[in-house]
Amino acid sequence: MPLPRRHLLVIDPQNDFCDLPPDWRPPGVAPALPVAGAHADMLRLAEVIDAAGEAFDAITVTLDSHQRIDIGHPTFWIRGDGSAVTPFTQVTADDVRAGRIVPRREDARGRVVAYLDALEAAGRYTHMVWPVHCEIGSWGHNIHAAVLAACDRWEERALRNVDKVIKGTNPWTEHYSAIRAEVPNDDVSTQANMVLLSSLASADEIFVAGEAASHCVKATVEHVADALGASVRKLVLIEDCMSPVGGFESQARDFFGAMRQRGARTMRAAEVVAQLGR
């Protein structure tokens, strides 16, 4: 009997999302959007890759990748009275219509209202302004050092490359999911990533880790599960290799529960190592 084909999907294991202690970051530099528990998650994930890596036929790492001026950043917005829009501010289409919060570029207002209307109609998220994060080329965009080192070792053992998937470069739409943007537009990078979906569908088991459980992991896994249909049982969430953004813990809990109901499994890192390690 052939061995099961296993794919490890690691979502956005980047410095800006990790609550890194000072000795894990350059002097004077701090993560932009640290998720409590993410550093420990990534250390456990690195151990999984080192101890059980021979069981994985493929590893994919997604990278949240943003421009500085981005609809999800404060640099894009200004309040009607001229004051700054601070991180963790929610923005609705009605806010923009009423002039309470508007894009700094006046000529963008119509496009932004159309985007927010579409986002709200989808019912998945209210638009959030995050700190500038995962800016392309920055330290914060880089993969957590322990995970990167473990991936390097896997590549050299397996003689295969870890597939890196870039998402979020289009500044006009939020792009939590590695499968597609929340509101796709005519930029192909915002549309469904059929190459990634096909690669995942070919596996017998898909192990998932990364940050954050409340947003990018959740959005990606939901889209993957929709594409898999009855094959959603292939999904295994490594629940102690992901954590939620602070204040969104209930969204992560609901996500885990919904995935279990759909047939996905959850495991802890030690269980993965015990089951797959050689």
C-alpha positions as CSV (number, residue, x, y, z in Angstrom):
1,M,0.0,0.0,0.0
2,P,1.5,3.4,-0.9
3,L,2.3,5.8,1.9
4,P,-0.2,8.7,2.4
5,R,0.7,12.0,0.7
6,R,1.0,14.7,3.3
7,H,1.2,18.5,2.8
8,L,2.1,20.9,5.5
9,L,0.5,24.4,4.9
10,V,2.1,27.1,7.0
11,I,0.2,30.4,6.9
12,D,2.0,33.7,7.5
13,P,4.7,32.6,10.0
14,Q,6.2,36.1,9.8
15,N,8.1,38.2,12.3
16,D,5.5,41.0,12.4
17,F,2.9,38.5,13.7
18,C,5.1,37.0,16.4
19,D,5.5,38.2,20.0
20,L,9.3,37.8,19.7
21,P,11.4,38.5,22.8
22,P,14.2,41.1,22.4
23,D,16.9,38.6,21.7
24,W,15.0,37.4,18.7
25,R,14.8,40.7,16.9
26,P,17.3,43.5,15.8
27,P,18.0,46.3,18.2
28,G,15.2,49.0,18.1
29,V,12.9,46.8,16.0
30,A,9.7,45.3,17.2
31,P,6.9,43.2,15.5
32,A,4.2,45.4,14.1
33,L,1.2,43.2,14.9
34,P,2.4,40.6,17.5
35,V,0.0,37.8,18.3
36,A,0.3,36.6,21.9
37,G,1.6,33.0,21.9
38,A,2.9,33.1,18.3
39,H,6.6,32.8,19.1
40,A,5.9,29.7,21.1
41,D,3.7,28.4,18.3
42,M,6.5,28.8,15.8
43,L,9.0,27.1,18.0
44,R,6.7,24.1,18.3
45,L,6.2,24.2,14.5
46,A,9.9,24.2,13.9
47,E,10.1,21.1,16.1
48,V,7.4,19.4,14.1
49,I,9.2,20.1,10.8
50,D,12.5,18.8,12.2
51,A,11.0,15.7,13.9
52,A,8.3,14.7,11.4
53,G,9.4,16.4,8.2
54,E,10.2,13.1,6.4
55,A,6.5,12.4,6.5
56,F,5.6,15.5,4.5
57,D,5.8,15.3,0.7
58,A,5.3,19.1,0.4
59,I,5.5,22.2,2.5
60,T,3.9,25.5,1.5
61,V,4.5,28.7,3.4
62,T,2.3,31.7,2.7
63,L,3.6,35.3,3.1
64,D,1.4,38.2,3.9
65,S,2.9,40.9,1.6
66,H,1.7,44.5,1.7
67,Q,2.5,47.9,0.3
68,R,2.9,50.7,2.7
69,I,-0.1,52.5,1.3
70,D,-2.7,49.8,1.6
71,I,-6.5,49.8,2.4
72,G,-5.7,47.9,5.6
73,H,-3.2,50.4,6.9
74,P,-3.6,53.8,8.6
75,T,-1.6,55.4,5.8
76,F,-4.6,55.0,3.5
77,W,-7.1,56.8,5.7
78,I,-7.9,60.1,7.3
79,R,-10.8,61.3,9.4
80,G,-13.2,63.9,8.1
81,D,-11.8,66.4,10.6
82,G,-8.3,65.9,9.4
83,S,-7.1,63.7,12.3
84,A,-5.3,60.4,11.9
85,V,-7.1,57.0,11.8
86,T,-5.4,54.8,14.3
87,P,-4.8,51.1,14.1
88,F,-7.7,48.8,15.1
89,T,-10.3,51.2,13.8
90,Q,-13.2,49.6,11.9
91,V,-14.4,51.4,8.8
92,T,-17.8,50.9,7.1
93,A,-19.1,52.0,3.8
94,D,-21.5,54.4,5.7
95,D,-18.5,55.9,7.4
96,V,-17.0,56.8,4.0
97,R,-20.3,58.0,2.6
98,A,-20.8,60.3,5.6
99,G,-17.3,61.6,5.4
100,R,-16.4,60.4,8.9
101,I,-13.4,58.4,7.6
102,V,-12.2,58.8,4.0
103,P,-9.3,57.7,1.9
104,R,-6.5,60.2,1.8
105,R,-6.8,60.2,-2.0
106,E,-10.1,61.9,-2.8
107,D,-10.3,60.2,-6.2
108,A,-10.4,56.8,-4.4
109,R,-13.6,57.4,-2.6
110,G,-16.0,55.8,-5.1
111,R,-13.8,52.7,-5.4
112,V,-13.4,52.4,-1.7
113,V,-17.2,52.6,-1.1
114,A,-17.8,49.9,-3.7
115,Y,-15.2,47.7,-2.0
116,L,-16.7,48.2,1.5
117,D,-20.2,47.5,0.2
118,A,-19.0,44.2,-1.3
119,L,-17.0,43.2,1.8
120,E,-20.0,43.9,4.0
121,A,-22.4,42.0,1.7
122,A,-20.1,39.0,2.0
123,G,-20.7,39.0,5.7
124,R,-17.3,37.6,6.7
125,Y,-15.5,40.7,8.1
126,T,-15.9,44.4,8.9
127,H,-13.0,46.3,7.4
128,M,-10.3,46.7,10.0
129,V,-7.4,49.2,9.9
130,W,-4.3,47.3,11.1
131,P,-0.8,48.7,11.9
132,V,1.4,48.9,8.9
133,H,2.6,45.3,8.8
134,C,4.4,42.7,6.6
135,E,5.7,45.5,4.4
136,I,7.5,44.0,1.4
137,G,11.2,44.0,2.0
138,S,11.0,44.7,5.7
139,W,12.3,42.6,8.6
140,G,8.7,42.1,9.6
141,H,7.9,40.4,6.3
142,N,10.5,37.7,7.0
143,I,9.7,34.2,8.2
144,H,10.2,33.5,11.9
145,A,13.9,32.4,12.2
146,A,13.3,29.0,13.8
147,V,10.7,28.1,11.2
148,L,12.9,29.3,8.3
149,A,15.8,27.3,9.6
150,A,13.7,24.1,10.0
151,C,12.4,24.6,6.4
152,D,15.9,25.0,5.2
153,R,16.9,21.7,6.8
154,W,13.8,20.0,5.3
155,E,14.7,21.3,1.8
156,E,18.2,19.9,2.1
157,R,17.0,16.5,3.3
158,A,14.1,16.2,0.9
159,L,15.9,17.9,-2.0
160,R,12.7,19.8,-2.7
161,N,12.0,23.5,-2.2
162,V,9.4,24.8,0.2
163,D,6.8,26.6,-1.9
164,K,6.4,30.2,-1.0
165,V,3.0,31.8,-1.8
166,I,2.8,35.6,-1.8
167,K,-0.6,37.2,-0.9
168,G,-1.8,40.7,-0.2
169,T,0.2,42.8,-2.7
170,N,-2.8,44.5,-4.1
171,P,-3.5,47.6,-2.0
172,W,-7.2,47.9,-2.8
173,T,-8.5,44.8,-1.0
174,E,-8.0,42.9,2.2
175,H,-6.3,39.5,1.6
176,Y,-6.5,37.3,4.7
177,S,-6.8,34.1,2.8
178,A,-4.0,32.5,0.8
179,I,-6.7,31.3,-1.6
180,R,-8.2,34.6,-2.7
181,A,-8.8,38.2,-1.5
182,E,-11.9,39.0,0.5
183,V,-13.1,41.1,-2.5
184,P,-11.3,39.9,-5.7
185,N,-10.8,42.5,-8.4
186,D,-9.3,42.4,-11.9
187,D,-5.8,41.8,-10.5
188,V,-5.1,38.1,-11.0
189,S,-3.3,38.0,-7.6
190,T,-6.6,38.7,-5.8
191,Q,-8.4,35.8,-7.6
192,A,-8.6,32.2,-6.6
193,N,-5.1,30.5,-6.5
194,M,-6.0,27.4,-8.3
195,V,-2.4,26.2,-8.4
196,L,-2.3,26.1,-4.6
197,L,-5.8,24.5,-4.3
198,S,-4.8,21.8,-6.8
199,S,-1.6,21.1,-4.9
200,L,-3.5,20.8,-1.6
201,A,-6.3,18.7,-3.1
202,S,-3.7,16.1,-4.4
203,A,-2.7,15.3,-0.8
204,D,-4.2,12.7,1.4
205,E,-3.7,14.8,4.5
206,I,-3.2,18.6,4.9
207,F,-1.6,19.7,8.1
208,V,-2.2,23.4,8.9
209,A,-0.3,25.8,11.1
210,G,0.4,29.6,11.2
211,E,-0.9,32.9,12.3
212,A,-3.4,34.1,13.2
213,A,-6.1,31.5,14.0
214,S,-8.7,34.3,14.1
215,H,-7.9,35.8,10.7
216,C,-5.5,34.5,8.0
217,V,-5.5,30.8,9.1
218,K,-9.3,30.9,9.5
219,A,-9.9,32.6,6.2
220,T,-7.5,30.3,4.3
221,V,-8.8,27.1,5.9
222,E,-12.4,28.1,5.2
223,H,-11.7,28.6,1.5
224,V,-9.7,25.3,1.3
225,A,-12.5,23.5,3.1
226,D,-15.1,24.9,0.6
227,A,-13.0,23.7,-2.3
228,L,-12.4,20.3,-0.8
229,G,-16.1,19.6,-0.1
230,A,-16.6,16.1,1.2
231,S,-12.8,15.7,1.3
232,V,-12.5,18.3,4.2
233,R,-11.6,15.3,6.4
234,K,-8.1,15.7,4.9
235,L,-7.6,18.8,7.0
236,V,-5.6,18.6,10.3
237,L,-5.3,21.8,12.3
238,I,-2.2,21.8,14.6
239,E,-4.0,23.8,17.2
240,D,-1.0,24.7,19.4
241,C,0.9,26.0,16.3
242,M,-1.6,28.9,15.8
243,S,-3.0,31.6,18.1
244,P,-5.7,34.3,17.7
245,V,-5.3,38.1,17.5
246,G,-6.0,39.6,20.9
247,G,-9.7,40.4,21.2
248,F,-10.7,37.8,18.6
249,E,-10.4,34.7,20.7
250,S,-14.1,33.8,20.2
251,Q,-13.7,33.9,16.4
252,A,-10.8,31.3,16.7
253,R,-12.9,29.1,19.0
254,D,-15.9,29.2,16.6
255,F,-13.5,28.5,13.7
256,F,-12.2,25.3,15.4
257,G,-15.6,24.2,16.3
258,A,-17.0,24.8,12.8
259,M,-14.1,22.9,11.2
260,R,-14.6,19.9,13.5
261,Q,-18.3,19.9,12.6
262,R,-17.4,19.8,8.9
263,G,-15.1,16.8,9.5
264,A,-11.6,18.4,9.9
265,R,-9.4,17.1,12.8
266,T,-7.4,19.0,15.4
267,M,-4.1,17.8,16.8
268,R,-1.4,19.2,19.0
269,A,2.2,19.4,17.9
270,A,3.4,16.6,20.2
271,E,0.7,14.3,18.8
272,V,1.8,15.1,15.2
273,V,5.4,14.2,16.1
274,A,4.3,11.1,17.9
275,Q,2.2,10.0,14.9
276,L,4.5,11.0,12.1
277,G,8.0,11.2,13.5
278,R,10.6,8.7,12.6
